[in-house]
Amino acid sequence: MMNGTIFNIQRFCTNDGPGIRTTVFLKGCPLSCVWCHNPESQRSEREILYYRNKCSGCGRCRHMTVEDTDFLCYNDAKRICGRTATVEEVLEEVLKDRLFYENSGGGMTLSGGEPLAQPAFTIALLQGAKEAGLHTAIETCGFTSEQVMREIAPLVDLFLFDYKETDPALHRAFTGVDNAPILGNLRLLDRLGKNTILRCPLIPGYNLREEHLQGICALANSLDHLQGIEIEPYHSLGEGKYAALGKEAQRIRMLSDEEIAEILETVQKNVRVSVKKA
């Protein structure tokens, strides 16, 4: 049986592709975005999250380790993030909602972390979903080899493709990796006729610049099979997770509704596809 590492399976999702979906979150990512709102997804290993404000000091977890997957904190102050799962276990959970997929045009979405960081497990999951007749989508940063992308492309109905920064030097500074292979894989998918949606995080103080907005528009207009653009304004929901991991989160300003509306209007005026807030 094929095993992988996941950290969540979320049912009844409506923002990760068409219809009602189940989103499977795989652990591990080759990028280290300074604004990441899922810091618990970055490392492939299991981690302990400790929410100090919930702790009653009972001491039950004093000798807890990342291998104690059955440990249950009464106050949900300490928990394990990440577990090993088989393809069969994941698909069994996903297929519980087959009726909702059929009625809404939904299916299974793989997210993370980065699903392509576990290529064999991801391919096996997608193969199983396709054999079950499900619509498949994958949210990806696109940082993988061309070979992996070619193997995975026939199994995916929709790619939710992250586009984080236009300038190569800034992309390396913000994410830790070059954007050349990412753009190469995106263009490969377009040549293969794969449907994509660009997902564009916009972060004040980092990539929220006129030059990057122009880059989003130029890239979008160069793709023949792009289905739309989703703007992802920064949100602070992940800041508590950094503290739970013993890390310090970046202090980033959240955009106002007026600012978001202006960004959407600016991009929409310069592209052929629809633009919306994610």
DRENPA-3360 file (N, C-alpha, C; in nm, 2 decimals, always signed):
BEGIN
1 = MMNGTIFN = +0.08/-0.12/+0.00/+0.00/+0.00/+0.00/+0.09/+0.12/+0.00 ~ +0.05/+0.22/-0.08/+0.12/+0.35/-0.09/+0.09/+0.44/+0.03 ~ +0.19/+0.49/+0.10/+0.17/+0.58/+0.22/+0.21/+0.72/+0.19 ~ +0.15/+0.81/+0.25/+0.19/+0.95/+0.24/+0.16/+1.02/+0.37 ~ +0.20/+1.15/+0.39/+0.19/+1.22/+0.51/+0.09/+1.34/+0.48 ~ -0.02/+1.34/+0.55/-0.12/+1.44/+0.54/-0.14/+1.51/+0.68 ~ -0.20/+1.63/+0.68/-0.23/+1.69/+0.80/-0.38/+1.73/+0.82 ~ -0.46/+1.71/+0.71/-0.60/+1.74/+0.73/-0.68/+1.69/+0.61;
9 = IQRFCTND = -0.80/+1.65/+0.63/-0.90/+1.62/+0.52/-1.02/+1.71/+0.56 ~ -1.05/+1.80/+0.47/-1.16/+1.89/+0.50/-1.27/+1.87/+0.40 ~ -1.39/+1.84/+0.45/-1.50/+1.81/+0.37/-1.59/+1.93/+0.34 ~ -1.67/+1.93/+0.24/-1.77/+2.03/+0.21/-1.70/+2.16/+0.18 ~ -1.59/+2.16/+0.10/-1.52/+2.28/+0.06/-1.59/+2.33/-0.06 ~ -1.59/+2.47/-0.07/-1.65/+2.53/-0.19/-1.56/+2.63/-0.26 ~ -1.44/+2.64/-0.21/-1.35/+2.74/-0.27/-1.22/+2.68/-0.33 ~ -1.22/+2.54/-0.35/-1.10/+2.48/-0.40/-1.13/+2.40/-0.53;
17 = GPGIRTTV = -1.21/+2.47/-0.61/-1.25/+2.41/-0.74/-1.40/+2.41/-0.75 ~ -1.46/+2.36/-0.86/-1.60/+2.36/-0.88/-1.68/+2.27/-0.78 ~ -1.80/+2.31/-0.75/-1.89/+2.23/-0.67/-1.85/+2.21/-0.53 ~ -1.91/+2.11/-0.46/-1.87/+2.07/-0.33/-1.76/+1.97/-0.34 ~ -1.65/+2.00/-0.26/-1.53/+1.92/-0.27/-1.48/+1.87/-0.13 ~ -1.40/+1.77/-0.14/-1.32/+1.73/-0.02/-1.17/+1.76/-0.05 ~ -1.11/+1.84/+0.04/-0.97/+1.89/+0.01/-0.88/+1.81/+0.11 ~ -0.78/+1.75/+0.05/-0.68/+1.67/+0.12/-0.55/+1.75/+0.13;
25 = FLKGCPLS = -0.51/+1.78/+0.25/-0.39/+1.86/+0.27/-0.27/+1.77/+0.30 ~ -0.17/+1.78/+0.21/-0.05/+1.70/+0.22/+0.06/+1.78/+0.29 ~ +0.14/+1.72/+0.37/+0.24/+1.79/+0.45/+0.37/+1.79/+0.38 ~ +0.44/+1.91/+0.39/+0.57/+1.93/+0.33/+0.56/+2.02/+0.21 ~ +0.66/+2.11/+0.20/+0.66/+2.21/+0.09/+0.80/+2.25/+0.06 ~ +0.84/+2.26/-0.07/+0.98/+2.31/-0.10/+1.00/+2.46/-0.09 ~ +0.89/+2.53/-0.07/+0.90/+2.68/-0.05/+0.89/+2.71/+0.09 ~ +0.94/+2.83/+0.13/+0.92/+2.88/+0.26/+0.88/+3.03/+0.25;
33 = CVWCHNPE = +0.76/+3.05/+0.21/+0.70/+3.18/+0.19/+0.70/+3.26/+0.32 ~ +0.75/+3.38/+0.32/+0.75/+3.46/+0.44/+0.61/+3.49/+0.49 ~ +0.51/+3.48/+0.41/+0.37/+3.51/+0.45/+0.29/+3.39/+0.47 ~ +0.35/+3.27/+0.47/+0.27/+3.14/+0.47/+0.17/+3.14/+0.58 ~ +0.04/+3.11/+0.55/-0.06/+3.10/+0.65/-0.08/+2.96/+0.70 ~ -0.01/+2.86/+0.65/-0.01/+2.73/+0.70/+0.13/+2.68/+0.73 ~ +0.19/+2.74/+0.83/+0.33/+2.71/+0.87/+0.35/+2.56/+0.91 ~ +0.24/+2.50/+0.96/+0.24/+2.36/+1.00/+0.25/+2.27/+0.88;
41 = SQRSEREI = +0.23/+2.32/+0.76/+0.24/+2.24/+0.64/+0.38/+2.24/+0.58 ~ +0.47/+2.32/+0.62/+0.60/+2.34/+0.55/+0.69/+2.21/+0.57 ~ +0.70/+2.17/+0.69/+0.79/+2.05/+0.71/+0.71/+1.92/+0.68 ~ +0.79/+1.82/+0.63/+0.72/+1.70/+0.60/+0.70/+1.61/+0.72 ~ +0.78/+1.63/+0.82/+0.77/+1.55/+0.95/+0.65/+1.60/+1.03 ~ +0.61/+1.51/+1.12/+0.51/+1.54/+1.22/+0.57/+1.65/+1.31 ~ +0.48/+1.73/+1.36/+0.51/+1.84/+1.45/+0.41/+1.85/+1.56 ~ +0.45/+1.90/+1.68/+0.36/+1.93/+1.79/+0.33/+2.08/+1.79;
49 = LYYRNKCS = +0.20/+2.10/+1.79/+0.15/+2.24/+1.81/+0.10/+2.26/+1.95 ~ +0.15/+2.36/+2.01/+0.12/+2.39/+2.15/+0.06/+2.53/+2.17 ~ -0.07/+2.53/+2.20/-0.15/+2.66/+2.22/-0.15/+2.69/+2.37 ~ -0.05/+2.78/+2.41/-0.03/+2.80/+2.55/-0.15/+2.86/+2.62 ~ -0.23/+2.95/+2.54/-0.34/+3.01/+2.60/-0.46/+2.91/+2.64 ~ -0.45/+2.79/+2.58/-0.56/+2.69/+2.62/-0.51/+2.60/+2.73 ~ -0.39/+2.60/+2.76/-0.33/+2.50/+2.86/-0.38/+2.53/+3.00 ~ -0.42/+2.42/+3.07/-0.46/+2.43/+3.21/-0.35/+2.38/+3.30;
57 = GCGRCRHM = -0.24/+2.34/+3.25/-0.12/+2.30/+3.33/-0.14/+2.16/+3.40 ~ -0.22/+2.07/+3.34/-0.25/+1.95/+3.41/-0.13/+1.85/+3.41 ~ -0.04/+1.87/+3.31/+0.08/+1.79/+3.31/+0.07/+1.66/+3.24 ~ -0.04/+1.62/+3.18/-0.06/+1.50/+3.11/+0.03/+1.48/+2.99 ~ +0.07/+1.59/+2.93/+0.15/+1.59/+2.81/+0.30/+1.60/+2.83 ~ +0.34/+1.59/+2.96/+0.48/+1.62/+2.99/+0.57/+1.53/+2.91 ~ +0.54/+1.41/+2.88/+0.63/+1.32/+2.81/+0.58/+1.29/+2.67 ~ +0.49/+1.37/+2.62/+0.44/+1.35/+2.49/+0.55/+1.37/+2.38;
65 = TVEDTDFL = +0.54/+1.29/+2.28/+0.63/+1.30/+2.16/+0.55/+1.30/+2.03 ~ +0.61/+1.33/+1.92/+0.54/+1.33/+1.79/+0.49/+1.20/+1.75 ~ +0.53/+1.09/+1.82/+0.48/+0.96/+1.78/+0.36/+0.92/+1.86 ~ +0.32/+1.01/+1.96/+0.20/+0.98/+2.04/+0.07/+1.02/+1.97 ~ +0.04/+0.95/+1.86/-0.07/+1.00/+1.78/-0.21/+0.98/+1.84 ~ -0.21/+0.89/+1.95/-0.34/+0.87/+2.02/-0.36/+0.96/+2.14 ~ -0.26/+1.05/+2.16/-0.28/+1.14/+2.28/-0.39/+1.24/+2.25 ~ -0.47/+1.26/+2.35/-0.58/+1.36/+2.34/-0.57/+1.46/+2.46;
73 = CYNDAKRI = -0.55/+1.59/+2.42/-0.55/+1.69/+2.53/-0.69/+1.73/+2.55 ~ -0.73/+1.74/+2.68/-0.86/+1.77/+2.72/-0.90/+1.91/+2.67 ~ -0.80/+2.00/+2.66/-0.83/+2.14/+2.63/-0.79/+2.18/+2.49 ~ -0.74/+2.08/+2.41/-0.70/+2.10/+2.27/-0.58/+2.20/+2.27 ~ -0.50/+2.20/+2.38/-0.39/+2.29/+2.38/-0.27/+2.23/+2.31 ~ -0.26/+2.10/+2.30/-0.14/+2.04/+2.24/-0.19/+1.93/+2.14 ~ -0.14/+1.93/+2.02/-0.19/+1.84/+1.92/-0.07/+1.80/+1.83 ~ -0.09/+1.68/+1.77/+0.01/+1.64/+1.67/-0.04/+1.69/+1.53;
81 = CGRTATVE = +0.05/+1.75/+1.45/+0.02/+1.79/+1.31/+0.09/+1.69/+1.22 ~ +0.01/+1.62/+1.14/+0.07/+1.52/+1.05/+0.05/+1.38/+1.09 ~ +0.01/+1.30/+0.99/-0.01/+1.16/+1.02/+0.01/+1.08/+0.89 ~ +0.06/+0.96/+0.90/+0.07/+0.87/+0.79/-0.06/+0.81/+0.75 ~ -0.09/+0.81/+0.62/-0.21/+0.76/+0.57/-0.19/+0.68/+0.44 ~ -0.27/+0.58/+0.41/-0.26/+0.51/+0.29/-0.35/+0.57/+0.19 ~ -0.33/+0.55/+0.06/-0.41/+0.59/-0.05/-0.56/+0.54/-0.02 ~ -0.57/+0.42/+0.02/-0.70/+0.36/+0.04/-0.78/+0.43/+0.15;
89 = EVLEEVLK = -0.71/+0.47/+0.26/-0.77/+0.54/+0.37/-0.82/+0.67/+0.33 ~ -0.74/+0.75/+0.26/-0.78/+0.88/+0.21/-0.90/+0.87/+0.12 ~ -0.89/+0.78/+0.02/-1.00/+0.77/-0.07/-1.13/+0.73/-0.01 ~ -1.12/+0.64/+0.09/-1.24/+0.60/+0.16/-1.31/+0.72/+0.23 ~ -1.23/+0.81/+0.28/-1.29/+0.93/+0.34/-1.34/+1.02/+0.24 ~ -1.27/+1.04/+0.13/-1.32/+1.13/+0.02/-1.45/+1.08/-0.04 ~ -1.46/+0.95/-0.06/-1.57/+0.89/-0.13/-1.70/+0.89/-0.04 ~ -1.69/+0.92/+0.08/-1.81/+0.93/+0.17/-1.91/+1.03/+0.11;
97 = DRLFYENS = -1.86/+1.13/+0.04/-1.94/+1.24/-0.01/-1.96/+1.24/-0.16 ~ -1.96/+1.12/-0.21/-1.97/+1.10/-0.36/-2.10/+1.17/-0.41 ~ -2.21/+1.15/-0.33/-2.34/+1.20/-0.38/-2.34/+1.35/-0.39 ~ -2.27/+1.42/-0.30/-2.26/+1.57/-0.31/-2.18/+1.61/-0.43 ~ -2.07/+1.53/-0.46/-1.99/+1.56/-0.58/-2.08/+1.55/-0.71 ~ -2.16/+1.44/-0.71/-2.24/+1.42/-0.83/-2.34/+1.52/-0.85 ~ -2.40/+1.57/-0.74/-2.51/+1.67/-0.75/-2.46/+1.81/-0.78 ~ -2.33/+1.84/-0.74/-2.28/+1.97/-0.75/-2.16/+1.99/-0.86;
105 = GGGMTLSG = -2.12/+1.88/-0.91/-2.01/+1.89/-1.01/-1.87/+1.90/-0.93 ~ -1.87/+1.86/-0.81/-1.75/+1.87/-0.73/-1.66/+1.75/-0.74 ~ -1.57/+1.73/-0.64/-1.48/+1.62/-0.64/-1.37/+1.63/-0.54 ~ -1.25/+1.59/-0.57/-1.14/+1.59/-0.47/-1.04/+1.69/-0.52 ~ -0.99/+1.77/-0.42/-0.88/+1.86/-0.44/-0.77/+1.82/-0.35 ~ -0.64/+1.83/-0.40/-0.52/+1.80/-0.32/-0.46/+1.94/-0.30 ~ -0.42/+1.96/-0.18/-0.36/+2.09/-0.14/-0.25/+2.06/-0.04 ~ -0.20/+2.16/+0.03/-0.09/+2.14/+0.12/-0.06/+2.26/+0.21;
113 = GEPLAQPA = +0.07/+2.28/+0.24/+0.19/+2.21/+0.18/+0.19/+2.21/+0.03 ~ +0.26/+2.12/-0.03/+0.27/+2.11/-0.17/+0.25/+1.96/-0.21 ~ +0.14/+1.93/-0.27/+0.12/+1.79/-0.31/+0.23/+1.73/-0.40 ~ +0.29/+1.81/-0.48/+0.39/+1.75/-0.57/+0.52/+1.72/-0.50 ~ +0.53/+1.76/-0.37/+0.65/+1.72/-0.29/+0.64/+1.57/-0.25 ~ +0.52/+1.51/-0.27/+0.50/+1.37/-0.25/+0.44/+1.31/-0.38 ~ +0.52/+1.31/-0.48/+0.47/+1.28/-0.62/+0.40/+1.14/-0.63 ~ +0.47/+1.04/-0.58/+0.41/+0.90/-0.59/+0.28/+0.89/-0.52;
121 = FTIALLQG = +0.27/+0.94/-0.40/+0.15/+0.94/-0.32/+0.04/+1.02/-0.39 ~ +0.07/+1.14/-0.44/-0.02/+1.22/-0.51/-0.07/+1.16/-0.64 ~ +0.01/+1.10/-0.71/-0.03/+1.03/-0.84/-0.12/+0.92/-0.81 ~ -0.09/+0.84/-0.70/-0.18/+0.73/-0.66/-0.31/+0.78/-0.62 ~ -0.32/+0.88/-0.54/-0.45/+0.94/-0.50/-0.53/+0.99/-0.62 ~ -0.47/+1.05/-0.71/-0.54/+1.10/-0.83/-0.59/+0.99/-0.92 ~ -0.50/+0.89/-0.93/-0.54/+0.77/-1.01/-0.67/+0.70/-0.95 ~ -0.67/+0.69/-0.81/-0.78/+0.63/-0.75/-0.91/+0.71/-0.76;
129 = AKEAGLHT = -0.89/+0.85/-0.75/-1.01/+0.94/-0.77/-1.06/+0.93/-0.91 ~ -0.98/+0.92/-1.01/-1.02/+0.91/-1.15/-1.09/+0.78/-1.17 ~ -1.04/+0.67/-1.12/-1.10/+0.54/-1.13/-1.24/+0.54/-1.07 ~ -1.26/+0.62/-0.97/-1.39/+0.63/-0.90/-1.48/+0.73/-0.97 ~ -1.43/+0.80/-1.08/-1.51/+0.89/-1.16/-1.52/+1.03/-1.10 ~ -1.43/+1.07/-1.02/-1.43/+1.20/-0.95/-1.36/+1.31/-1.04 ~ -1.41/+1.43/-1.03/-1.34/+1.54/-1.08/-1.22/+1.57/-0.99 ~ -1.10/+1.60/-1.04/-0.98/+1.62/-0.96/-0.93/+1.76/-0.98;
137 = AIETCGFT = -0.88/+1.82/-0.88/-0.81/+1.94/-0.88/-0.69/+1.94/-0.79 ~ -0.59/+2.02/-0.82/-0.47/+2.03/-0.73/-0.43/+2.17/-0.72 ~ -0.41/+2.21/-0.59/-0.35/+2.34/-0.57/-0.20/+2.32/-0.55 ~ -0.12/+2.39/-0.64/+0.02/+2.37/-0.64/+0.10/+2.50/-0.66 ~ +0.22/+2.50/-0.60/+0.31/+2.61/-0.63/+0.39/+2.59/-0.76 ~ +0.38/+2.47/-0.82/+0.44/+2.44/-0.95/+0.59/+2.41/-0.94 ~ +0.64/+2.40/-0.82/+0.79/+2.38/-0.81/+0.81/+2.23/-0.80 ~ +0.84/+2.17/-0.92/+0.87/+2.03/-0.93/+0.94/+2.01/-1.06;
145 = SEQVMREI = +0.98/+1.89/-1.09/+1.04/+1.86/-1.22/+0.94/+1.85/-1.33 ~ +0.99/+1.87/-1.45/+0.90/+1.86/-1.57/+0.85/+1.72/-1.58 ~ +0.93/+1.62/-1.55/+0.88/+1.48/-1.55/+0.76/+1.46/-1.46 ~ +0.77/+1.50/-1.34/+0.66/+1.49/-1.25/+0.53/+1.56/-1.30 ~ +0.55/+1.68/-1.35/+0.44/+1.75/-1.40/+0.37/+1.68/-1.52 ~ +0.45/+1.62/-1.61/+0.40/+1.55/-1.72/+0.32/+1.42/-1.67 ~ +0.37/+1.36/-1.57/+0.31/+1.24/-1.52/+0.17/+1.27/-1.46 ~ +0.17/+1.38/-1.39/+0.05/+1.42/-1.31/-0.06/+1.48/-1.40;
153 = APLVDLFL = -0.02/+1.55/-1.50/-0.11/+1.63/-1.58/-0.24/+1.55/-1.63 ~ -0.22/+1.43/-1.69/-0.34/+1.36/-1.74/-0.44/+1.33/-1.63 ~ -0.40/+1.33/-1.50/-0.49/+1.29/-1.39/-0.56/+1.40/-1.33 ~ -0.54/+1.53/-1.37/-0.59/+1.65/-1.31/-0.68/+1.72/-1.40 ~ -0.80/+1.75/-1.36/-0.90/+1.83/-1.44/-0.88/+1.98/-1.43 ~ -0.83/+2.02/-1.31/-0.81/+2.17/-1.29/-0.69/+2.19/-1.20 ~ -0.60/+2.28/-1.25/-0.48/+2.32/-1.17/-0.51/+2.45/-1.11 ~ -0.50/+2.46/-0.98/-0.51/+2.59/-0.90/-0.36/+2.63/-0.88;
161 = FDYKETDP = -0.31/+2.71/-0.96/-0.17/+2.73/-0.97/-0.13/+2.86/-0.91 ~ -0.05/+2.85/-0.80/+0.00/+2.97/-0.73/+0.10/+3.05/-0.81 ~ +0.07/+3.19/-0.81/+0.17/+3.28/-0.88/+0.20/+3.39/-0.77 ~ +0.32/+3.38/-0.72/+0.35/+3.45/-0.60/+0.43/+3.58/-0.62 ~ +0.51/+3.59/-0.73/+0.60/+3.70/-0.75/+0.66/+3.70/-0.89 ~ +0.65/+3.81/-0.96/+0.70/+3.82/-1.09/+0.85/+3.83/-1.10 ~ +0.91/+3.92/-1.02/+1.06/+3.94/-1.02/+1.13/+3.82/-0.97 ~ +1.23/+3.76/-1.05/+1.29/+3.64/-1.01/+1.37/+3.65/-0.87;
169 = ALHRAFTG = +1.44/+3.77/-0.86/+1.52/+3.79/-0.74/+1.43/+3.80/-0.62 ~ +1.32/+3.87/-0.63/+1.23/+3.89/-0.52/+1.16/+3.75/-0.49 ~ +1.13/+3.68/-0.59/+1.07/+3.54/-0.57/+1.16/+3.46/-0.48 ~ +1.29/+3.46/-0.51/+1.38/+3.38/-0.43/+1.39/+3.44/-0.29 ~ +1.38/+3.57/-0.27/+1.39/+3.63/-0.14/+1.26/+3.60/-0.06 ~ +1.15/+3.60/-0.12/+1.02/+3.58/-0.05/+0.98/+3.43/-0.03 ~ +1.03/+3.34/-0.12/+0.99/+3.20/-0.11/+1.10/+3.10/-0.09 ~ +1.23/+3.15/-0.12/+1.34/+3.06/-0.11/+1.38/+2.98/-0.23;
177 = VDNAPILG = +1.30/+3.00/-0.34/+1.33/+2.92/-0.46/+1.31/+3.01/-0.58 ~ +1.37/+2.97/-0.69/+1.36/+3.04/-0.82/+1.23/+3.02/-0.88 ~ +1.18/+3.12/-0.96/+1.05/+3.10/-1.02/+1.06/+3.05/-1.17 ~ +1.18/+3.03/-1.22/+1.19/+2.98/-1.36/+1.13/+2.85/-1.38 ~ +1.16/+2.75/-1.29/+1.09/+2.62/-1.31/+0.94/+2.62/-1.29 ~ +0.90/+2.71/-1.21/+0.75/+2.72/-1.18/+0.68/+2.77/-1.31 ~ +0.74/+2.88/-1.37/+0.68/+2.93/-1.49/+0.69/+2.83/-1.60 ~ +0.80/+2.76/-1.61/+0.82/+2.66/-1.71/+0.71/+2.55/-1.70;
185 = NLRLLDRL = +0.68/+2.51/-1.58/+0.58/+2.41/-1.56/+0.44/+2.46/-1.59 ~ +0.41/+2.59/-1.56/+0.28/+2.65/-1.59/+0.26/+2.65/-1.74 ~ +0.37/+2.69/-1.81/+0.36/+2.70/-1.96/+0.35/+2.56/-2.02 ~ +0.41/+2.46/-1.96/+0.40/+2.32/-2.00/+0.25/+2.28/-1.99 ~ +0.19/+2.30/-1.88/+0.05/+2.27/-1.86/-0.04/+2.33/-1.97 ~ -0.01/+2.46/-2.00/-0.09/+2.53/-2.10/-0.07/+2.47/-2.24 ~ +0.05/+2.43/-2.27/+0.08/+2.36/-2.40/+0.00/+2.22/-2.41 ~ -0.01/+2.16/-2.29/-0.08/+2.03/-2.28/-0.23/+2.05/-2.28;
193 = GKNTILRC = -0.28/+2.17/-2.28/-0.42/+2.20/-2.29/-0.49/+2.18/-2.16 ~ -0.42/+2.20/-2.04/-0.48/+2.18/-1.91/-0.54/+2.31/-1.86 ~ -0.66/+2.30/-1.80/-0.73/+2.41/-1.75/-0.66/+2.45/-1.62 ~ -0.63/+2.58/-1.61/-0.57/+2.64/-1.49/-0.64/+2.76/-1.44 ~ -0.63/+2.78/-1.31/-0.67/+2.91/-1.25/-0.55/+2.96/-1.17 ~ -0.51/+3.09/-1.20/-0.40/+3.15/-1.13/-0.45/+3.19/-0.99 ~ -0.38/+3.15/-0.89/-0.41/+3.20/-0.75/-0.29/+3.29/-0.71 ~ -0.33/+3.41/-0.68/-0.22/+3.52/-0.66/-0.23/+3.58/-0.52;
201 = PLIPGYNL = -0.15/+3.54/-0.43/-0.15/+3.60/-0.29/-0.09/+3.74/-0.31 ~ -0.15/+3.84/-0.25/-0.10/+3.98/-0.26/-0.08/+4.02/-0.11 ~ +0.05/+4.05/-0.09/+0.09/+4.08/+0.05/+0.15/+4.22/+0.06 ~ +0.09/+4.31/+0.14/+0.15/+4.44/+0.16/+0.29/+4.43/+0.22 ~ +0.38/+4.51/+0.16/+0.51/+4.52/+0.21/+0.60/+4.42/+0.13 ~ +0.54/+4.33/+0.05/+0.62/+4.23/-0.02/+0.58/+4.24/-0.17 ~ +0.48/+4.16/-0.21/+0.46/+4.16/-0.36/+0.35/+4.24/-0.41 ~ +0.29/+4.32/-0.32/+0.18/+4.41/-0.36/+0.24/+4.54/-0.42;
209 = REEHLQGI = +0.28/+4.53/-0.55/+0.34/+4.64/-0.63/+0.28/+4.64/-0.76 ~ +0.28/+4.76/-0.82/+0.23/+4.78/-0.96/+0.30/+4.69/-1.06 ~ +0.43/+4.67/-1.04/+0.50/+4.58/-1.14/+0.45/+4.44/-1.13 ~ +0.42/+4.39/-1.01/+0.37/+4.25/-1.00/+0.23/+4.24/-1.05 ~ +0.15/+4.34/-1.03/+0.01/+4.34/-1.08/+0.02/+4.33/-1.24 ~ +0.11/+4.41/-1.29/+0.13/+4.40/-1.44/+0.18/+4.27/-1.48 ~ +0.27/+4.21/-1.40/+0.32/+4.07/-1.43/+0.21/+3.97/-1.43 ~ +0.11/+3.98/-1.34/+0.00/+3.89/-1.33/-0.08/+3.90/-1.46;
217 = CALANSLD = -0.11/+4.02/-1.50/-0.19/+4.04/-1.62/-0.12/+3.99/-1.75 ~ +0.01/+4.02/-1.76/+0.09/+3.97/-1.87/+0.09/+3.82/-1.88 ~ +0.11/+3.76/-1.77/+0.12/+3.61/-1.77/-0.02/+3.56/-1.80 ~ -0.13/+3.61/-1.75/-0.26/+3.56/-1.77/-0.29/+3.57/-1.92 ~ -0.26/+3.68/-1.98/-0.29/+3.70/-2.13/-0.20/+3.61/-2.22 ~ -0.10/+3.55/-2.16/-0.02/+3.47/-2.25/-0.06/+3.32/-2.24 ~ -0.16/+3.29/-2.16/-0.20/+3.15/-2.14/-0.33/+3.12/-2.22 ~ -0.34/+3.02/-2.30/-0.45/+2.99/-2.38/-0.56/+2.91/-2.30;
225 = HLQGIEIE = -0.53/+2.85/-2.19/-0.63/+2.76/-2.13/-0.65/+2.81/-1.98 ~ -0.62/+2.93/-1.96/-0.65/+2.99/-1.82/-0.80/+3.01/-1.81 ~ -0.85/+2.97/-1.69/-1.00/+2.98/-1.66/-1.03/+3.10/-1.58 ~ -0.93/+3.16/-1.51/-0.96/+3.27/-1.43/-0.85/+3.30/-1.34 ~ -0.86/+3.41/-1.26/-0.76/+3.46/-1.17/-0.83/+3.48/-1.03 ~ -0.77/+3.42/-0.93/-0.82/+3.44/-0.79/-0.72/+3.52/-0.71 ~ -0.75/+3.63/-0.66/-0.67/+3.72/-0.58/-0.69/+3.67/-0.44 ~ -0.57/+3.65/-0.37/-0.57/+3.60/-0.23/-0.51/+3.71/-0.14;
233 = PYHSLGEG = -0.59/+3.80/-0.08/-0.54/+3.90/+0.01/-0.48/+3.83/+0.14 ~ -0.38/+3.89/+0.19/-0.32/+3.83/+0.32/-0.43/+3.83/+0.43 ~ -0.43/+3.72/+0.51/-0.51/+3.72/+0.63/-0.42/+3.67/+0.74 ~ -0.46/+3.70/+0.86/-0.38/+3.67/+0.98/-0.41/+3.55/+1.05 ~ -0.49/+3.46/+0.99/-0.54/+3.34/+1.06/-0.43/+3.25/+1.10 ~ -0.32/+3.25/+1.03/-0.21/+3.16/+1.05/-0.11/+3.21/+1.16 ~ -0.13/+3.33/+1.21/-0.03/+3.38/+1.31/-0.03/+3.30/+1.44 ~ -0.14/+3.26/+1.48/-0.14/+3.17/+1.60/-0.07/+3.04/+1.59;
241 = KYAALGKE = -0.07/+2.99/+1.46/+0.00/+2.86/+1.44/+0.15/+2.88/+1.45 ~ +0.20/+3.00/+1.41/+0.35/+3.02/+1.43/+0.38/+3.01/+1.58 ~ +0.30/+3.08/+1.66/+0.33/+3.08/+1.81/+0.32/+2.93/+1.86 ~ +0.23/+2.86/+1.81/+0.21/+2.72/+1.85/+0.33/+2.63/+1.81 ~ +0.40/+2.67/+1.71/+0.52/+2.60/+1.66/+0.65/+2.65/+1.72 ~ +0.63/+2.76/+1.81/+0.75/+2.82/+1.87/+0.82/+2.91/+1.77 ~ +0.75/+2.96/+1.67/+0.81/+3.05/+1.57/+0.74/+3.19/+1.58 ~ +0.81/+3.29/+1.52/+0.75/+3.42/+1.52/+0.70/+3.45/+1.38;
249 = AQRIRMLS = +0.57/+3.50/+1.38/+0.51/+3.53/+1.25/+0.55/+3.67/+1.20 ~ +0.55/+3.69/+1.07/+0.57/+3.83/+1.02/+0.44/+3.91/+1.05 ~ +0.46/+4.03/+1.09/+0.35/+4.13/+1.11/+0.32/+4.20/+0.98 ~ +0.21/+4.15/+0.92/+0.17/+4.20/+0.79/+0.03/+4.27/+0.80 ~ +0.02/+4.38/+0.74/-0.11/+4.45/+0.74/-0.21/+4.38/+0.65 ~ -0.33/+4.37/+0.69/-0.44/+4.32/+0.61/-0.50/+4.43/+0.53 ~ -0.54/+4.39/+0.40/-0.60/+4.49/+0.31/-0.74/+4.52/+0.35 ~ -0.78/+4.64/+0.32/-0.92/+4.68/+0.34/-1.01/+4.63/+0.23;
257 = DEEIAEIL = -1.14/+4.63/+0.25/-1.23/+4.59/+0.14/-1.21/+4.68/+0.02 ~ -1.19/+4.81/+0.05/-1.18/+4.91/-0.06/-1.05/+4.88/-0.14 ~ -0.94/+4.85/-0.07/-0.82/+4.82/-0.14/-0.83/+4.69/-0.23 ~ -0.90/+4.59/-0.17/-0.92/+4.47/-0.25/-1.00/+4.49/-0.37 ~ -1.11/+4.57/-0.36/-1.19/+4.60/-0.47/-1.12/+4.68/-0.58 ~ -1.03/+4.77/-0.54/-0.95/+4.84/-0.64/-0.85/+4.75/-0.71 ~ -0.79/+4.65/-0.64/-0.70/+4.56/-0.70/-0.78/+4.47/-0.80 ~ -0.89/+4.42/-0.76/-0.97/+4.34/-0.85/-1.01/+4.42/-0.98;
265 = ETVQKNVR = -1.05/+4.54/-0.97/-1.08/+4.62/-1.08/-0.96/+4.65/-1.17 ~ -0.85/+4.67/-1.11/-0.73/+4.70/-1.19/-0.69/+4.58/-1.27 ~ -0.69/+4.46/-1.21/-0.65/+4.34/-1.29/-0.75/+4.31/-1.39 ~ -0.88/+4.32/-1.35/-0.99/+4.28/-1.45/-0.99/+4.36/-1.57 ~ -0.95/+4.49/-1.56/-0.95/+4.57/-1.68/-0.84/+4.53/-1.78 ~ -0.74/+4.45/-1.74/-0.63/+4.42/-1.82/-0.62/+4.28/-1.86 ~ -0.72/+4.19/-1.83/-0.71/+4.05/-1.87/-0.84/+4.01/-1.93 ~ -0.84/+3.89/-2.00/-0.96/+3.84/-2.07/-1.04/+3.76/-1.99;
273 = VSVKKA = -0.99/+3.70/-1.88/-1.06/+3.60/-1.80/-1.12/+3.67/-1.68 ~ -1.21/+3.60/-1.61/-1.27/+3.66/-1.49/-1.17/+3.67/-1.37 ~ -1.19/+3.77/-1.29/-1.10/+3.79/-1.17/-1.19/+3.80/-1.05 ~ -1.15/+3.73/-0.94/-1.23/+3.74/-0.82/-1.14/+3.72/-0.70 ~ -1.20/+3.75/-0.58/-1.13/+3.73/-0.46/-1.14/+3.58/-0.42 ~ -1.03/+3.52/-0.38/-1.04/+3.38/-0.34/-1.10/+3.37/-0.21;
% end
